[in-house]
Amino acid sequence: MFKSEYFWNFVYTIIFLIITFLIANFLIQNAFLIQQLSVFEFIVLTLAAYRLTRLLVYDKVLNFIRDGIKNSNSENGFIKSSQYFLTCPWCAGIWMSLFISAFYLYCDLGKFFAYILAISGVASFIHITITLLGWVAEERKYTLKKIKKEDKLSRDKSTC
């Protein structure tokens, strides 16, 4: 039973719910209410969660964590469930959102950490956008060269 991936997915879900409840209870008792968040803070938390998730799931800097679990050939349910967690942005994203939100609301260091991640997230969006624009420009350049070459070939054939 403990070898089943479904069992460990269920355990992860229960742990997530318990942690969420405990953090929410702690935050409410200490008057850290999520309703007090401004739109700016919500955007910062969103960007920070995005960046933290991307860091965990995709970025090379944490390959040593991912590769150790991801490359395991074990059929153990805990390992299989962890492999999925470390490669699924949706799964990791909800945990990272919980972590960064609690850390942000709990202490000033959490705010600093969230701002760093949010700035990095914006920089990531800028990089992705610039890269996409470069690809589009290269594709258009290639297409234009191809059209000019075909046009020249058709003119050469018509002059014969």
C-alpha positions as CSV (number, residue, x, y, z in Angstrom):
1,M,0.0,0.0,0.0
2,F,2.8,2.5,0.9
3,K,4.4,1.8,-2.5
4,S,1.5,3.2,-4.4
5,E,1.9,6.6,-6.1
6,Y,-1.8,7.3,-5.4
7,F,-1.3,6.8,-1.7
8,W,1.6,9.3,-1.7
9,N,-0.4,11.8,-3.8
10,F,-3.2,11.5,-1.2
11,V,-0.6,11.9,1.7
12,Y,0.8,15.1,-0.1
13,T,-2.7,16.4,-0.4
14,I,-3.5,15.8,3.3
15,I,-0.2,17.4,4.3
16,F,-0.9,20.4,2.1
17,L,-4.3,20.9,3.7
18,I,-3.0,20.5,7.2
19,I,-0.1,23.0,6.5
20,T,-2.5,25.4,4.9
21,F,-4.9,25.2,7.9
22,L,-2.0,25.7,10.4
23,I,-0.6,28.7,8.5
24,A,-4.0,30.3,8.1
25,N,-4.8,29.7,11.8
26,F,-1.4,31.2,12.8
27,L,-1.8,34.2,10.5
28,I,-5.4,34.9,11.7
29,Q,-4.3,34.7,15.3
30,N,-1.5,37.2,14.7
31,A,-3.7,39.5,12.6
32,F,-1.9,38.9,9.3
33,L,-5.0,38.9,7.3
34,I,-4.8,38.2,3.6
35,Q,-7.7,40.7,3.0
36,Q,-5.3,43.4,3.9
37,L,-3.1,42.7,0.9
38,S,-3.0,45.5,-1.7
39,V,-3.2,44.9,-5.4
40,F,0.5,45.6,-5.6
41,E,1.3,43.0,-2.9
42,F,-0.9,40.5,-4.7
43,I,1.0,41.1,-7.9
44,V,4.3,40.8,-6.1
45,L,3.2,37.5,-4.5
46,T,2.0,36.2,-7.9
47,L,5.2,37.0,-9.6
48,A,7.2,35.6,-6.7
49,A,5.3,32.3,-6.8
50,Y,5.7,32.1,-10.6
51,R,9.5,32.6,-10.3
52,L,9.9,30.2,-7.3
53,T,7.9,27.6,-9.2
54,R,10.0,28.1,-12.3
55,L,13.2,27.9,-10.2
56,L,12.1,24.5,-8.7
57,V,10.6,22.9,-11.9
58,Y,12.8,24.2,-14.7
59,D,15.9,26.2,-13.8
60,K,19.3,24.5,-14.0
61,V,20.4,25.9,-10.6
62,L,18.3,23.3,-8.8
63,N,19.0,20.4,-11.1
64,F,20.9,18.7,-8.3
65,I,17.6,18.4,-6.4
66,R,15.4,17.4,-9.4
67,D,17.9,15.1,-11.0
68,G,18.5,13.1,-7.8
69,I,14.8,12.2,-7.7
70,K,13.8,12.5,-11.3
71,N,16.4,10.1,-12.6
72,S,15.7,7.5,-10.0
73,N,14.5,4.1,-11.4
74,S,12.7,3.3,-8.2
75,E,9.1,2.1,-8.3
76,N,8.5,3.4,-4.8
77,G,5.3,5.4,-4.7
78,F,6.9,8.2,-2.7
79,I,9.7,8.6,-5.3
80,K,7.2,8.5,-8.2
81,S,4.9,11.1,-6.6
82,S,8.0,13.3,-5.9
83,Q,9.1,12.9,-9.5
84,Y,5.8,14.2,-10.7
85,F,5.8,17.0,-8.1
86,L,9.2,18.2,-9.3
87,T,8.3,18.2,-13.0
88,C,4.7,19.6,-12.8
89,P,4.5,23.4,-12.6
90,W,0.9,23.2,-11.4
91,C,1.7,20.8,-8.5
92,A,4.9,22.7,-7.5
93,G,3.1,26.0,-8.0
94,I,0.5,25.5,-5.4
95,W,3.1,24.5,-2.8
96,M,5.3,27.5,-3.7
97,S,2.4,29.8,-3.6
98,L,1.6,28.6,0.0
99,F,5.2,29.0,1.0
100,I,5.8,32.4,-0.4
101,S,2.5,33.8,0.8
102,A,3.1,32.6,4.4
103,F,6.7,33.8,4.4
104,Y,5.6,37.2,3.0
105,L,2.9,37.7,5.6
106,Y,5.0,36.4,8.4
107,C,8.2,38.5,8.3
108,D,10.0,41.3,6.6
109,L,12.6,38.9,5.3
110,G,9.8,37.2,3.5
111,K,8.8,40.5,1.9
112,F,12.4,41.0,0.7
113,F,12.6,37.4,-0.6
114,A,9.3,37.9,-2.5
115,Y,10.4,41.2,-4.0
116,I,13.6,39.6,-5.3
117,L,11.7,36.7,-6.8
118,A,9.1,39.1,-8.3
119,I,11.7,41.3,-9.9
120,S,13.4,38.1,-11.2
121,G,10.0,37.0,-12.6
122,V,9.5,40.3,-14.4
123,A,13.0,40.0,-15.8
124,S,12.1,36.5,-16.9
125,F,9.0,37.7,-18.8
126,I,11.1,40.4,-20.5
127,H,13.7,37.9,-21.5
128,I,11.0,35.5,-22.9
129,T,9.4,38.4,-24.8
130,I,12.6,39.6,-26.3
131,T,13.6,36.0,-27.3
132,L,10.1,35.5,-28.9
133,L,10.4,38.7,-30.8
134,G,13.9,37.6,-32.1
135,W,12.5,34.3,-33.2
136,V,9.6,36.1,-35.0
137,A,12.1,38.5,-36.7
138,E,14.3,35.6,-37.8
139,E,11.3,33.7,-39.2
140,R,10.2,36.7,-41.1
141,K,13.7,37.3,-42.5
142,Y,13.9,33.7,-43.6
143,T,10.4,33.8,-45.2
144,L,11.3,37.1,-47.0
145,K,14.5,35.5,-48.4
146,K,12.6,32.5,-49.5
147,I,9.9,34.7,-51.3
148,K,12.6,36.8,-53.0
149,K,14.4,33.6,-54.1
150,E,11.2,32.1,-55.5
151,D,10.4,35.4,-57.2
152,K,13.8,35.6,-58.8
153,L,13.4,32.0,-60.0
154,S,10.0,32.7,-61.5
155,R,11.4,35.9,-63.3
156,D,14.3,33.9,-64.6
157,K,12.0,31.2,-66.0
158,S,9.7,33.8,-67.6
159,T,12.5,35.5,-69.4
160,C,13.6,32.3,-71.1
